[in-house]
């Protein structure tokens, strides 16, 4: 399969990626991550870029788990993730 090089911008930084995945798909994923990081940064303007990335990643993981139905019948785990996200947000 052909390898494609694509440059994406995430949270103001350019990243050059090489993949056999469609470049438009990569750009769309990068745009989504960028929007999530900007959302977190808007809610917590004084936290570091690393913490912004971690919170954005947790938010995206939460969305993924919910969309896949991974938490059906598992309110304890869902509550633990929710509590962890809340504690991280409070600490930042």
mmCIF file as gemmi writes it, N, C-alpha and C atoms, coordinates in Angstrom:
data_model
loop_
_atom_site.group_PDB
_atom_site.id
_atom_site.type_symbol
_atom_site.label_atom_id
_atom_site.label_alt_id
_atom_site.label_comp_id
_atom_site.label_asym_id
_atom_site.label_entity_id
_atom_site.label_seq_id
_atom_site.pdbx_PDB_ins_code
_atom_site.Cartn_x
_atom_site.Cartn_y
_atom_site.Cartn_z
_atom_site.occupancy
_atom_site.B_iso_or_equiv
_atom_site.pdbx_formal_charge
_atom_site.auth_seq_id
_atom_site.auth_asym_id
_atom_site.pdbx_PDB_model_num
ATOM 1 N N . UNK Axp A 1 ? 0.835 -1.174 0 1 0 ? 1 A 1
ATOM 2 C CA . UNK Axp A 1 ? 0 0 0 1 0 ? 1 A 1
ATOM 3 C C . UNK Axp A 1 ? 0.889 1.251 0 1 0 ? 1 A 1
ATOM 4 N N . UNK Axp A 2 ? 0.441 2.28 -0.651 1 0 ? 2 A 1
ATOM 5 C CA . UNK Axp A 2 ? 1.208 3.518 -0.765 1 0 ? 2 A 1
ATOM 6 C C . UNK Axp A 2 ? 1.22 4.279 0.552 1 0 ? 2 A 1
ATOM 7 N N . UNK Axp A 3 ? 2.399 4.779 0.921 1 0 ? 3 A 1
ATOM 8 C CA . UNK Axp A 3 ? 2.537 5.57 2.135 1 0 ? 3 A 1
ATOM 9 C C . UNK Axp A 3 ? 2.392 7.039 1.777 1 0 ? 3 A 1
ATOM 10 N N . UNK Axp A 4 ? 1.603 7.728 2.543 1 0 ? 4 A 1
ATOM 11 C CA . UNK Axp A 4 ? 1.342 9.14 2.303 1 0 ? 4 A 1
ATOM 12 C C . UNK Axp A 4 ? 1.961 9.981 3.413 1 0 ? 4 A 1
ATOM 13 N N . UNK Axp A 5 ? 2.477 11.124 3.046 1 0 ? 5 A 1
ATOM 14 C CA . UNK Axp A 5 ? 2.982 12.089 4.022 1 0 ? 5 A 1
ATOM 15 C C . UNK Axp A 5 ? 1.967 13.224 4.091 1 0 ? 5 A 1
ATOM 16 N N . UNK Axp A 6 ? 1.596 13.565 5.309 1 0 ? 6 A 1
ATOM 17 C CA . UNK Axp A 6 ? 0.639 14.65 5.514 1 0 ? 6 A 1
ATOM 18 C C . UNK Axp A 6 ? 1.109 15.483 6.701 1 0 ? 6 A 1
ATOM 19 N N . UNK Axp A 7 ? 0.97 16.788 6.572 1 0 ? 7 A 1
ATOM 20 C CA . UNK Axp A 7 ? 1.306 17.698 7.662 1 0 ? 7 A 1
ATOM 21 C C . UNK Axp A 7 ? 0.002 18.184 8.275 1 0 ? 7 A 1
ATOM 22 N N . UNK Axp A 8 ? -0.1 18.029 9.594 1 0 ? 8 A 1
ATOM 23 C CA . UNK Axp A 8 ? -1.288 18.479 10.313 1 0 ? 8 A 1
ATOM 24 C C . UNK Axp A 8 ? -0.857 19.467 11.388 1 0 ? 8 A 1
ATOM 25 N N . UNK Axp A 9 ? -1.776 20.321 11.775 1 0 ? 9 A 1
ATOM 26 C CA . UNK Axp A 9 ? -1.507 21.276 12.846 1 0 ? 9 A 1
ATOM 27 C C . UNK Axp A 9 ? -2.431 20.955 14.013 1 0 ? 9 A 1
ATOM 28 N N . UNK Axp A 10 ? -1.809 20.697 15.152 1 0 ? 10 A 1
ATOM 29 C CA . UNK Axp A 10 ? -2.555 20.384 16.363 1 0 ? 10 A 1
ATOM 30 C C . UNK Axp A 10 ? -2.079 21.333 17.459 1 0 ? 10 A 1
ATOM 31 N N . UNK Axp A 11 ? -3 22.107 17.957 1 0 ? 11 A 1
ATOM 32 C CA . UNK Axp A 11 ? -2.734 23.051 19.042 1 0 ? 11 A 1
ATOM 33 C C . UNK Axp A 11 ? -1.55 23.963 18.717 1 0 ? 11 A 1
ATOM 34 N N . UNK Axp A 12 ? -1.542 24.429 17.458 1 0 ? 12 A 1
ATOM 35 C CA . UNK Axp A 12 ? -0.544 25.394 17.015 1 0 ? 12 A 1
ATOM 36 C C . UNK Axp A 12 ? 0.797 24.829 16.603 1 0 ? 12 A 1
ATOM 37 N N . UNK Axp A 13 ? 0.944 23.511 16.602 1 0 ? 13 A 1
ATOM 38 C CA . UNK Axp A 13 ? 2.202 22.887 16.215 1 0 ? 13 A 1
ATOM 39 C C . UNK Axp A 13 ? 1.974 21.988 15.01 1 0 ? 13 A 1
ATOM 40 N N . UNK Axp A 14 ? 2.919 22.022 14.081 1 0 ? 14 A 1
ATOM 41 C CA . UNK Axp A 14 ? 2.83 21.184 12.888 1 0 ? 14 A 1
ATOM 42 C C . UNK Axp A 14 ? 3.483 19.827 13.142 1 0 ? 14 A 1
ATOM 43 N N . UNK Axp A 15 ? 2.832 18.802 12.631 1 0 ? 15 A 1
ATOM 44 C CA . UNK Axp A 15 ? 3.329 17.435 12.729 1 0 ? 15 A 1
ATOM 45 C C . UNK Axp A 15 ? 3.307 16.818 11.343 1 0 ? 15 A 1
ATOM 46 N N . UNK Axp A 16 ? 4.43 16.25 10.947 1 0 ? 16 A 1
ATOM 47 C CA . UNK Axp A 16 ? 4.525 15.555 9.671 1 0 ? 16 A 1
ATOM 48 C C . UNK Axp A 16 ? 4.332 14.067 9.936 1 0 ? 16 A 1
ATOM 49 N N . UNK Axp A 17 ? 3.298 13.509 9.347 1 0 ? 17 A 1
ATOM 50 C CA . UNK Axp A 17 ? 2.954 12.107 9.582 1 0 ? 17 A 1
ATOM 51 C C . UNK Axp A 17 ? 3.067 11.31 8.296 1 0 ? 17 A 1
ATOM 52 N N . UNK Axp A 18 ? 3.506 10.071 8.405 1 0 ? 18 A 1
ATOM 53 C CA . UNK Axp A 18 ? 3.581 9.168 7.266 1 0 ? 18 A 1
ATOM 54 C C . UNK Axp A 18 ? 2.722 7.953 7.586 1 0 ? 18 A 1
ATOM 55 N N . UNK Axp A 19 ? 1.799 7.632 6.674 1 0 ? 19 A 1
ATOM 56 C CA . UNK Axp A 19 ? 0.874 6.531 6.922 1 0 ? 19 A 1
ATOM 57 C C . UNK Axp A 19 ? 0.311 6.03 5.601 1 0 ? 19 A 1
ATOM 58 N N . UNK Axp A 20 ? -0.224 4.822 5.635 1 0 ? 20 A 1
ATOM 59 C CA . UNK Axp A 20 ? -0.919 4.312 4.456 1 0 ? 20 A 1
ATOM 60 C C . UNK Axp A 20 ? -2.415 4.63 4.521 1 0 ? 20 A 1
ATOM 61 N N . UNK Axp A 21 ? -2.797 5.398 5.526 1 0 ? 21 A 1
ATOM 62 C CA . UNK Axp A 21 ? -4.189 5.831 5.694 1 0 ? 21 A 1
ATOM 63 C C . UNK Axp A 21 ? -4.423 7.065 4.821 1 0 ? 21 A 1
ATOM 64 N N . UNK Axp A 22 ? -5.638 7.209 4.328 1 0 ? 22 A 1
ATOM 65 C CA . UNK Axp A 22 ? -6.025 8.352 3.51 1 0 ? 22 A 1
ATOM 66 C C . UNK Axp A 22 ? -5.671 9.661 4.224 1 0 ? 22 A 1
ATOM 67 N N . UNK Axp A 23 ? -4.931 10.556 3.561 1 0 ? 23 A 1
ATOM 68 C CA . UNK Axp A 23 ? -4.537 11.821 4.195 1 0 ? 23 A 1
ATOM 69 C C . UNK Axp A 23 ? -5.725 12.642 4.709 1 0 ? 23 A 1
ATOM 70 N N . UNK Axp A 24 ? -6.835 12.604 4.024 1 0 ? 24 A 1
ATOM 71 C CA . UNK Axp A 24 ? -8.006 13.36 4.479 1 0 ? 24 A 1
ATOM 72 C C . UNK Axp A 24 ? -8.534 12.815 5.803 1 0 ? 24 A 1
ATOM 73 N N . UNK Axp A 25 ? -8.446 11.508 5.976 1 0 ? 25 A 1
ATOM 74 C CA . UNK Axp A 25 ? -8.865 10.894 7.239 1 0 ? 25 A 1
ATOM 75 C C . UNK Axp A 25 ? -7.952 11.354 8.371 1 0 ? 25 A 1
ATOM 76 N N . UNK Axp A 26 ? -6.644 11.369 8.108 1 0 ? 26 A 1
ATOM 77 C CA . UNK Axp A 26 ? -5.677 11.819 9.111 1 0 ? 26 A 1
ATOM 78 C C . UNK Axp A 26 ? -5.939 13.281 9.47 1 0 ? 26 A 1
ATOM 79 N N . UNK Axp A 27 ? -6.176 14.111 8.463 1 0 ? 27 A 1
ATOM 80 C CA . UNK Axp A 27 ? -6.454 15.527 8.715 1 0 ? 27 A 1
ATOM 81 C C . UNK Axp A 27 ? -7.719 15.7 9.554 1 0 ? 27 A 1
ATOM 82 N N . UNK Axp A 28 ? -8.726 14.903 9.256 1 0 ? 28 A 1
ATOM 83 C CA . UNK Axp A 28 ? -9.986 14.995 10.006 1 0 ? 28 A 1
ATOM 84 C C . UNK Axp A 28 ? -9.765 14.594 11.468 1 0 ? 28 A 1
ATOM 85 N N . UNK Axp A 29 ? -8.991 13.538 11.689 1 0 ? 29 A 1
ATOM 86 C CA . UNK Axp A 29 ? -8.695 13.106 13.058 1 0 ? 29 A 1
ATOM 87 C C . UNK Axp A 29 ? -7.883 14.17 13.791 1 0 ? 29 A 1
ATOM 88 N N . UNK Axp A 30 ? -6.904 14.75 13.11 1 0 ? 30 A 1
ATOM 89 C CA . UNK Axp A 30 ? -6.086 15.802 13.717 1 0 ? 30 A 1
ATOM 90 C C . UNK Axp A 30 ? -6.923 17.038 14.037 1 0 ? 30 A 1
ATOM 91 N N . UNK Axp A 31 ? -7.822 17.386 13.151 1 0 ? 31 A 1
ATOM 92 C CA . UNK Axp A 31 ? -8.712 18.531 13.394 1 0 ? 31 A 1
ATOM 93 C C . UNK Axp A 31 ? -9.595 18.287 14.618 1 0 ? 31 A 1
ATOM 94 N N . UNK Axp A 32 ? -10.041 17.054 14.77 1 0 ? 32 A 1
ATOM 95 C CA . UNK Axp A 32 ? -10.885 16.716 15.914 1 0 ? 32 A 1
ATOM 96 C C . UNK Axp A 32 ? -10.09 16.845 17.216 1 0 ? 32 A 1
ATOM 97 N N . UNK Axp A 33 ? -8.869 16.307 17.218 1 0 ? 33 A 1
ATOM 98 C CA . UNK Axp A 33 ? -8.017 16.42 18.392 1 0 ? 33 A 1
ATOM 99 C C . UNK Axp A 33 ? -7.718 17.887 18.694 1 0 ? 33 A 1
ATOM 100 N N . UNK Axp A 34 ? -7.416 18.658 17.664 1 0 ? 34 A 1
ATOM 101 C CA . UNK Axp A 34 ? -7.143 20.08 17.831 1 0 ? 34 A 1
ATOM 102 C C . UNK Axp A 34 ? -8.336 20.784 18.471 1 0 ? 34 A 1
ATOM 103 N N . UNK Axp A 35 ? -9.535 20.476 18.016 1 0 ? 35 A 1
ATOM 104 C CA . UNK Axp A 35 ? -10.728 21.124 18.575 1 0 ? 35 A 1
ATOM 105 C C . UNK Axp A 35 ? -10.937 20.727 20.033 1 0 ? 35 A 1
ATOM 106 N N . UNK Axp A 36 ? -10.661 19.475 20.368 1 0 ? 36 A 1
ATOM 107 C CA . UNK Axp A 36 ? -10.807 19.019 21.754 1 0 ? 36 A 1
ATOM 108 C C . UNK Axp A 36 ? -9.79 19.703 22.66 1 0 ? 36 A 1
ATOM 109 N N . UNK Axp A 37 ? -8.557 19.862 22.167 1 0 ? 37 A 1
ATOM 110 C CA . UNK Axp A 37 ? -7.537 20.531 22.961 1 0 ? 37 A 1
ATOM 111 C C . UNK Axp A 37 ? -7.879 22.005 23.159 1 0 ? 37 A 1
ATOM 112 N N . UNK Axp A 38 ? -8.406 22.643 22.13 1 0 ? 38 A 1
ATOM 113 C CA . UNK Axp A 38 ? -8.814 24.04 22.248 1 0 ? 38 A 1
ATOM 114 C C . UNK Axp A 38 ? -9.984 24.178 23.221 1 0 ? 38 A 1
ATOM 115 N N . UNK Axp A 39 ? -10.892 23.218 23.2 1 0 ? 39 A 1
ATOM 116 C CA . UNK Axp A 39 ? -12.024 23.228 24.128 1 0 ? 39 A 1
ATOM 117 C C . UNK Axp A 39 ? -11.532 23.14 25.574 1 0 ? 39 A 1
ATOM 118 N N . UNK Axp A 40 ? -10.63 22.197 25.841 1 0 ? 40 A 1
ATOM 119 C CA . UNK Axp A 40 ? -10.088 22.045 27.187 1 0 ? 40 A 1
ATOM 120 C C . UNK Axp A 40 ? -9.327 23.304 27.593 1 0 ? 40 A 1
ATOM 121 N N . UNK Axp A 41 ? -8.503 23.81 26.69 1 0 ? 41 A 1
ATOM 122 C CA . UNK Axp A 41 ? -7.714 25.005 26.975 1 0 ? 41 A 1
ATOM 123 C C . UNK Axp A 41 ? -8.613 26.203 27.268 1 0 ? 41 A 1
ATOM 124 N N . UNK Axp A 42 ? -9.738 26.291 26.573 1 0 ? 42 A 1
ATOM 125 C CA . UNK Axp A 42 ? -10.681 27.371 26.831 1 0 ? 42 A 1
ATOM 126 C C . UNK Axp A 42 ? -11.298 27.286 28.206 1 0 ? 42 A 1
ATOM 127 N N . UNK Axp A 43 ? -11.502 26.05 28.679 1 0 ? 43 A 1
ATOM 128 C CA . UNK Axp A 43 ? -12.07 25.852 30.009 1 0 ? 43 A 1
ATOM 129 C C . UNK Axp A 43 ? -11.034 26.022 31.122 1 0 ? 43 A 1
ATOM 130 N N . UNK Axp A 44 ? -9.774 25.748 30.791 1 0 ? 44 A 1
ATOM 131 C CA . UNK Axp A 44 ? -8.677 25.832 31.766 1 0 ? 44 A 1
ATOM 132 C C . UNK Axp A 44 ? -7.495 26.565 31.123 1 0 ? 44 A 1
ATOM 133 N N . UNK Axp A 45 ? -7.596 27.872 30.968 1 0 ? 45 A 1
ATOM 134 C CA . UNK Axp A 45 ? -6.587 28.616 30.2 1 0 ? 45 A 1
ATOM 135 C C . UNK Axp A 45 ? -5.194 28.653 30.814 1 0 ? 45 A 1
ATOM 136 N N . UNK Axp A 46 ? -5.053 28.345 32.078 1 0 ? 46 A 1
ATOM 137 C CA . UNK Axp A 46 ? -3.739 28.473 32.703 1 0 ? 46 A 1
ATOM 138 C C . UNK Axp A 46 ? -2.981 27.149 32.834 1 0 ? 46 A 1
ATOM 139 N N . UNK Axp A 47 ? -3.524 26.045 32.322 1 0 ? 47 A 1
ATOM 140 C CA . UNK Axp A 47 ? -2.821 24.769 32.468 1 0 ? 47 A 1
ATOM 141 C C . UNK Axp A 47 ? -1.839 24.556 31.328 1 0 ? 47 A 1
ATOM 142 N N . UNK Axp A 48 ? -0.886 23.671 31.566 1 0 ? 48 A 1
ATOM 143 C CA . UNK Axp A 48 ? 0.156 23.411 30.569 1 0 ? 48 A 1
ATOM 144 C C . UNK Axp A 48 ? -0.402 22.664 29.365 1 0 ? 48 A 1
ATOM 145 N N . UNK Axp A 49 ? 0.349 22.74 28.279 1 0 ? 49 A 1
ATOM 146 C CA . UNK Axp A 49 ? -0.052 22.052 27.052 1 0 ? 49 A 1
ATOM 147 C C . UNK Axp A 49 ? -0.158 20.545 27.269 1 0 ? 49 A 1
ATOM 148 N N . UNK Axp A 50 ? 0.737 19.998 28.063 1 0 ? 50 A 1
ATOM 149 C CA . UNK Axp A 50 ? 0.7 18.558 28.343 1 0 ? 50 A 1
ATOM 150 C C . UNK Axp A 50 ? -0.587 18.178 29.059 1 0 ? 50 A 1
ATOM 151 N N . UNK Axp A 51 ? -0.984 18.975 30.017 1 0 ? 51 A 1
ATOM 152 C CA . UNK Axp A 51 ? -2.224 18.688 30.747 1 0 ? 51 A 1
ATOM 153 C C . UNK Axp A 51 ? -3.448 18.873 29.854 1 0 ? 51 A 1
ATOM 154 N N . UNK Axp A 52 ? -3.386 19.85 28.964 1 0 ? 52 A 1
ATOM 155 C CA . UNK Axp A 52 ? -4.461 20.026 27.988 1 0 ? 52 A 1
ATOM 156 C C . UNK Axp A 52 ? -4.599 18.754 27.154 1 0 ? 52 A 1
ATOM 157 N N . UNK Axp A 53 ? -3.456 18.225 26.697 1 0 ? 53 A 1
ATOM 158 C CA . UNK Axp A 53 ? -3.474 17.014 25.874 1 0 ? 53 A 1
ATOM 159 C C . UNK Axp A 53 ? -4.025 15.817 26.64 1 0 ? 53 A 1
ATOM 160 N N . UNK Axp A 54 ? -3.639 15.68 27.907 1 0 ? 54 A 1
ATOM 161 C CA . UNK Axp A 54 ? -4.127 14.556 28.714 1 0 ? 54 A 1
ATOM 162 C C . UNK Axp A 54 ? -5.629 14.649 28.912 1 0 ? 54 A 1
ATOM 163 N N . UNK Axp A 55 ? -6.125 15.822 29.262 1 0 ? 55 A 1
ATOM 164 C CA . UNK Axp A 55 ? -7.572 15.971 29.455 1 0 ? 55 A 1
ATOM 165 C C . UNK Axp A 55 ? -8.334 15.772 28.154 1 0 ? 55 A 1
ATOM 166 N N . UNK Axp A 56 ? -7.792 16.266 27.047 1 0 ? 56 A 1
ATOM 167 C CA . UNK Axp A 56 ? -8.439 16.048 25.754 1 0 ? 56 A 1
ATOM 168 C C . UNK Axp A 56 ? -8.479 14.554 25.437 1 0 ? 56 A 1
ATOM 169 N N . UNK Axp A 57 ? -7.377 13.856 25.711 1 0 ? 57 A 1
ATOM 170 C CA . UNK Axp A 57 ? -7.328 12.413 25.464 1 0 ? 57 A 1
ATOM 171 C C . UNK Axp A 57 ? -8.346 11.672 26.327 1 0 ? 57 A 1
ATOM 172 N N . UNK Axp A 58 ? -8.478 12.073 27.584 1 0 ? 58 A 1
ATOM 173 C CA . UNK Axp A 58 ? -9.484 11.44 28.451 1 0 ? 58 A 1
ATOM 174 C C . UNK Axp A 58 ? -10.893 11.69 27.941 1 0 ? 58 A 1
ATOM 175 N N . UNK Axp A 59 ? -11.155 12.899 27.484 1 0 ? 59 A 1
ATOM 176 C CA . UNK Axp A 59 ? -12.476 13.209 26.938 1 0 ? 59 A 1
ATOM 177 C C . UNK Axp A 59 ? -12.765 12.375 25.698 1 0 ? 59 A 1
ATOM 178 N N . UNK Axp A 60 ? -11.773 12.233 24.826 1 0 ? 60 A 1
ATOM 179 C CA . UNK Axp A 60 ? -11.957 11.434 23.608 1 0 ? 60 A 1
ATOM 180 C C . UNK Axp A 60 ? -12.13 9.956 23.962 1 0 ? 60 A 1
ATOM 181 N N . UNK Axp A 61 ? -11.365 9.453 24.926 1 0 ? 61 A 1
ATOM 182 C CA . UNK Axp A 61 ? -11.517 8.056 25.355 1 0 ? 61 A 1
ATOM 183 C C . UNK Axp A 61 ? -12.909 7.822 25.927 1 0 ? 61 A 1
ATOM 184 N N . UNK Axp A 62 ? -13.393 8.774 26.702 1 0 ? 62 A 1
ATOM 185 C CA . UNK Axp A 62 ? -14.742 8.674 27.26 1 0 ? 62 A 1
ATOM 186 C C . UNK Axp A 62 ? -15.783 8.61 26.148 1 0 ? 62 A 1
ATOM 187 N N . UNK Axp A 63 ? -15.639 9.475 25.145 1 0 ? 63 A 1
ATOM 188 C CA . UNK Axp A 63 ? -16.562 9.45 24.003 1 0 ? 63 A 1
ATOM 189 C C . UNK Axp A 63 ? -16.505 8.103 23.284 1 0 ? 63 A 1
ATOM 190 N N . UNK Axp A 64 ? -15.303 7.584 23.083 1 0 ? 64 A 1
ATOM 191 C CA . UNK Axp A 64 ? -15.136 6.295 22.402 1 0 ? 64 A 1
ATOM 192 C C . UNK Axp A 64 ? -15.813 5.177 23.181 1 0 ? 64 A 1
ATOM 193 N N . UNK Axp A 65 ? -15.541 5.121 24.475 1 0 ? 65 A 1
ATOM 194 C CA . UNK Axp A 65 ? -16.134 4.059 25.291 1 0 ? 65 A 1
ATOM 195 C C . UNK Axp A 65 ? -17.65 4.123 25.283 1 0 ? 65 A 1
ATOM 196 N N . UNK Axp A 66 ? -18.194 5.331 25.371 1 0 ? 66 A 1
ATOM 197 C CA . UNK Axp A 66 ? -19.649 5.467 25.341 1 0 ? 66 A 1
ATOM 198 C C . UNK Axp A 66 ? -20.219 5.091 23.976 1 0 ? 66 A 1
ATOM 199 N N . UNK Axp A 67 ? -19.538 5.468 22.909 1 0 ? 67 A 1
ATOM 200 C CA . UNK Axp A 67 ? -20.055 5.151 21.576 1 0 ? 67 A 1
ATOM 201 C C . UNK Axp A 67 ? -20.016 3.649 21.301 1 0 ? 67 A 1
ATOM 202 N N . UNK Axp A 68 ? -19.055 2.958 21.893 1 0 ? 68 A 1
ATOM 203 C CA . UNK Axp A 68 ? -18.954 1.51 21.708 1 0 ? 68 A 1
ATOM 204 C C . UNK Axp A 68 ? -19.807 0.747 22.698 1 0 ? 68 A 1
ATOM 205 N N . UNK Axp A 69 ? -20.384 1.464 23.656 1 0 ? 69 A 1
ATOM 206 C CA . UNK Axp A 69 ? -21.216 0.786 24.65 1 0 ? 69 A 1
ATOM 207 C C . UNK Axp A 69 ? -20.408 0.004 25.661 1 0 ? 69 A 1
ATOM 208 N N . UNK Axp A 70 ? -19.134 0.363 25.824 1 0 ? 70 A 1
ATOM 209 C CA . UNK Axp A 70 ? -18.26 -0.377 26.742 1 0 ? 70 A 1
ATOM 210 C C . UNK Axp A 70 ? -18.65 -0.246 28.203 1 0 ? 70 A 1
ATOM 211 N N . UNK Axp A 71 ? -19.518 0.696 28.526 1 0 ? 71 A 1
ATOM 212 C CA . UNK Axp A 71 ? -19.84 0.92 29.917 1 0 ? 71 A 1
ATOM 213 C C . UNK Axp A 71 ? -21.237 0.461 30.287 1 0 ? 71 A 1
ATOM 214 N N . UNK Axp A 72 ? -21.92 -0.208 29.396 1 0 ? 72 A 1
ATOM 215 C CA . UNK Axp A 72 ? -23.255 -0.677 29.737 1 0 ? 72 A 1
ATOM 216 C C . UNK Axp A 72 ? -23.158 -1.659 30.898 1 0 ? 72 A 1
ATOM 217 N N . UNK Axp A 73 ? -23.88 -1.352 31.947 1 0 ? 73 A 1
ATOM 218 C CA . UNK Axp A 73 ? -23.878 -2.233 33.106 1 0 ? 73 A 1
ATOM 219 C C . UNK Axp A 73 ? -22.635 -2.103 33.962 1 0 ? 73 A 1
ATOM 220 N N . UNK Axp A 74 ? -21.818 -1.112 33.69 1 0 ? 74 A 1
ATOM 221 C CA . UNK Axp A 74 ? -20.583 -0.952 34.44 1 0 ? 74 A 1
ATOM 222 C C . UNK Axp A 74 ? -20.488 0.454 35.017 1 0 ? 74 A 1
ATOM 223 N N . UNK Axp A 75 ? -21.47 0.818 35.798 1 0 ? 75 A 1
ATOM 224 C CA . UNK Axp A 75 ? -21.498 2.175 36.338 1 0 ? 75 A 1
ATOM 225 C C . UNK Axp A 75 ? -20.323 2.431 37.269 1 0 ? 75 A 1
ATOM 226 N N . UNK Axp A 76 ? -19.799 1.416 37.904 1 0 ? 76 A 1
ATOM 227 C CA . UNK Axp A 76 ? -18.661 1.614 38.793 1 0 ? 76 A 1
ATOM 228 C C . UNK Axp A 76 ? -17.462 2.119 38.004 1 0 ? 76 A 1
ATOM 229 N N . UNK Axp A 77 ? -17.137 1.475 36.912 1 0 ? 77 A 1
ATOM 230 C CA . UNK Axp A 77 ? -16.015 1.899 36.086 1 0 ? 77 A 1
ATOM 231 C C . UNK Axp A 77 ? -16.292 3.263 35.468 1 0 ? 77 A 1
ATOM 232 N N . UNK Axp A 78 ? -17.481 3.471 34.993 1 0 ? 78 A 1
ATOM 233 C CA . UNK Axp A 78 ? -17.859 4.756 34.41 1 0 ? 78 A 1
ATOM 234 C C . UNK Axp A 78 ? -17.741 5.859 35.463 1 0 ? 78 A 1
ATOM 235 N N . UNK Axp A 79 ? -18.197 5.578 36.665 1 0 ? 79 A 1
ATOM 236 C CA . UNK Axp A 79 ? -18.111 6.558 37.744 1 0 ? 79 A 1
ATOM 237 C C . UNK Axp A 79 ? -16.661 6.836 38.108 1 0 ? 79 A 1
ATOM 238 N N . UNK Axp A 80 ? -15.82 5.817 38.099 1 0 ? 80 A 1
ATOM 239 C CA . UNK Axp A 80 ? -14.404 6.006 38.416 1 0 ? 80 A 1
ATOM 240 C C . UNK Axp A 80 ? -13.732 6.912 37.392 1 0 ? 80 A 1
ATOM 241 N N . UNK Axp A 81 ? -14.035 6.726 36.116 1 0 ? 81 A 1
ATOM 242 C CA . UNK Axp A 81 ? -13.46 7.577 35.082 1 0 ? 81 A 1
ATOM 243 C C . UNK Axp A 81 ? -13.985 8.996 35.219 1 0 ? 81 A 1
ATOM 244 N N . UNK Axp A 82 ? -15.257 9.121 35.486 1 0 ? 82 A 1
ATOM 245 C CA . UNK Axp A 82 ? -15.846 10.442 35.684 1 0 ? 82 A 1
ATOM 246 C C . UNK Axp A 82 ? -15.197 11.142 36.871 1 0 ? 82 A 1
ATOM 247 N N . UNK Axp A 83 ? -15.015 10.409 37.969 1 0 ? 83 A 1
ATOM 248 C CA . UNK Axp A 83 ? -14.376 10.974 39.16 1 0 ? 83 A 1
ATOM 249 C C . UNK Axp A 83 ? -12.925 11.366 38.866 1 0 ? 83 A 1
ATOM 250 N N . UNK Axp A 84 ? -12.217 10.524 38.138 1 0 ? 84 A 1
ATOM 251 C CA . UNK Axp A 84 ? -10.828 10.812 37.781 1 0 ? 84 A 1
ATOM 252 C C . UNK Axp A 84 ? -10.739 12.062 36.923 1 0 ? 84 A 1
ATOM 253 N N . UNK Axp A 85 ? -11.611 12.174 35.938 1 0 ? 85 A 1
ATOM 254 C CA . UNK Axp A 85 ? -11.624 13.358 35.077 1 0 ? 85 A 1
ATOM 255 C C . UNK Axp A 85 ? -11.925 14.604 35.893 1 0 ? 85 A 1
ATOM 256 N N . UNK Axp A 86 ? -12.891 14.515 36.805 1 0 ? 86 A 1
ATOM 257 C CA . UNK Axp A 86 ? -13.24 15.651 37.66 1 0 ? 86 A 1
ATOM 258 C C . UNK Axp A 86 ? -12.072 16.034 38.556 1 0 ? 86 A 1
ATOM 259 N N . UNK Axp A 87 ? -11.4 15.046 39.151 1 0 ? 87 A 1
ATOM 260 C CA . UNK Axp A 87 ? -10.268 15.325 40.041 1 0 ? 87 A 1
ATOM 261 C C . UNK Axp A 87 ? -9.12 15.974 39.263 1 0 ? 87 A 1
ATOM 262 N N . UNK Axp A 88 ? -8.853 15.462 38.065 1 0 ? 88 A 1
ATOM 263 C CA . UNK Axp A 88 ? -7.799 16.065 37.247 1 0 ? 88 A 1
ATOM 264 C C . UNK Axp A 88 ? -8.133 17.498 36.903 1 0 ? 88 A 1
ATOM 265 N N . UNK Axp A 89 ? -9.381 17.737 36.545 1 0 ? 89 A 1
ATOM 266 C CA . UNK Axp A 89 ? -9.814 19.085 36.2 1 0 ? 89 A 1
ATOM 267 C C . UNK Axp A 89 ? -9.669 20.032 37.402 1 0 ? 89 A 1
ATOM 268 N N . UNK Axp A 90 ? -10.047 19.543 38.568 1 0 ? 90 A 1
ATOM 269 C CA . UNK Axp A 90 ? -9.942 20.358 39.777 1 0 ? 90 A 1
ATOM 270 C C . UNK Axp A 90 ? -8.479 20.643 40.133 1 0 ? 90 A 1
ATOM 271 N N . UNK Axp A 91 ? -7.619 19.661 39.931 1 0 ? 91 A 1
ATOM 272 C CA . UNK Axp A 91 ? -6.21 19.821 40.263 1 0 ? 91 A 1
ATOM 273 C C . UNK Axp A 91 ? -5.519 20.8 39.322 1 0 ? 91 A 1
ATOM 274 N N . UNK Axp A 92 ? -6.053 20.929 38.132 1 0 ? 92 A 1
ATOM 275 C CA . UNK Axp A 92 ? -5.44 21.811 37.158 1 0 ? 92 A 1
ATOM 276 C C . UNK Axp A 92 ? -5.986 23.191 37.314 1 0 ? 92 A 1
